[in-house]
Amino acid sequence: MDTDPGRGIRPDLWPSVGEYPLYDPFLYYSMTHDVLRNDAFRAALRQVAGGRTVLDIGTGQDLNWALEAARHGARAVHAVEAIERSHAMAAKRLAQAPQRDRIELVHGTSFGLHLPERAEVCVAELVGSIASAEGMLAAVSDAHARLLAPGAVVIPAACRTIAGAVCLRDMFADGLGFSRDALPYLQKVFDLCGRPFDVRLTVSNPDPASVLSSTAAVETLRFDGSQPLDEKTDQRLTIERDGAVDGLLLWIVLDAGDGTRPIDSLHDRTSWTPAYLPLYDTPVEARAGDVLDVTFERRTSDDGVHPDYLVNASLTTSAGTVEGSSVSTHHGPDLGTNALHRHLLIG
Ligand SMILES: C[S@@+](CC[C@H](N)C(=O)[O-])C[C@H]1O[C@@H](n2cnc3c(N)ncnc32)[C@H](O)[C@@H]1O
């Protein structure tokens, strides 16, 4: 599948889709065939599943981690999936699986789940293009409070979101527009949210050399239940080569668990695609040594699960300081708040 997000060869602009209940066979395919991701999760599960009770949050249509946990000797596995159609596909898969007697599959979200016993291991691949975007923090925090035993192991163990300065217009020198394959997903996001709005953007296959500043973590997520859902981080990025800046590229570095190799969604070939947040309507020329001060805020949206992001930035060059900002909400309502979204969505 050449058009698979993260698997082509040229940069493609997509709406961020992972934070909405619109997973379909195409999106599951890209995850179920993501060798790097799956090897890391499998290796982490192999170390901890034996003889334990495992909770798989968001098992998806392929029941990936529930089956894997059972194969590695889990005593009992509880798997929950929010999307009805995905749950039905998973139920069909389960009916054929040799391990079916040890797996209980439930339709619904983890927030409504009740378990007969607290699980000792939790596997939840609810990590977004911005690590927290799919509601992983809220889901894991709720699970620690109600569904997991004290000291339960969570897979993945941790994830950071890294930021660097880029110029999107330079990355798409032939013209900026959504990939054709992305358009049906854009419409589905708008249908789900009830209106068009300045949807979060992702760039598949970005050239890592597009990043022209130093990089820094704007989120460092631990999944031990102790982390506040809302946080603010200040970082200073130093421009490392002359060029224009119009926004931030954000990508994840994920640690599945003890000893597994971290996955980096900018440098590795994986199904996670970096996100782009616009800061400046007109690109600002910067030189090596200039600085971009960034305040990155994660604020839970009114659904109580999925974060909105607010970024303020100051780019200081020899010509002075230019302020920029970005608001990236999970479900709107604002439309056309910046030149990029006006170009993409209004024309
Ligand atoms: C990124 S996919 C991962 C699918 C599968 N676990 C895998 O790793 O291949 C996330 C899945 O979790 C489901 N999901 C998201 N949040 C959930 C929640 N709180 N409870 C149950 N399912 C959830 C989505 O519908 C989707 O199927």
The ligand as an ORCA input file, in Angstrom:
! r2SCAN-3c Opt
* xyz 0 1
  C      -4.364      3.191     17.588
  S      -5.624      1.976     17.537
  C      -4.750      0.559     18.140
  C      -5.374     -0.768     17.759
  C      -4.616     -1.970     18.300
  N      -4.565     -1.976     19.756
  C      -3.205     -1.991     17.778
  O      -2.305     -1.514     18.475
  O      -2.985     -2.461     16.663
  C      -6.594      2.470     18.903
  C      -7.859      1.651     19.096
  O      -8.367      1.941     20.381
  C      -9.764      2.202     20.326
  N      -9.983      3.078     21.496
  C      -9.494      4.329     21.682
  N      -9.743      4.746     22.934
  C     -10.416      3.734     23.558
  C     -10.929      3.547     24.876
  N     -10.779      4.490     25.810
  N     -11.564      2.399     25.156
  C     -11.706      1.435     24.206
  N     -11.227      1.547     22.958
  C     -10.580      2.673     22.641
  C      -9.969      2.783     18.954
  O     -11.289      2.616     18.514
  C      -8.978      1.974     18.131
  O      -9.544      0.769     17.682
*
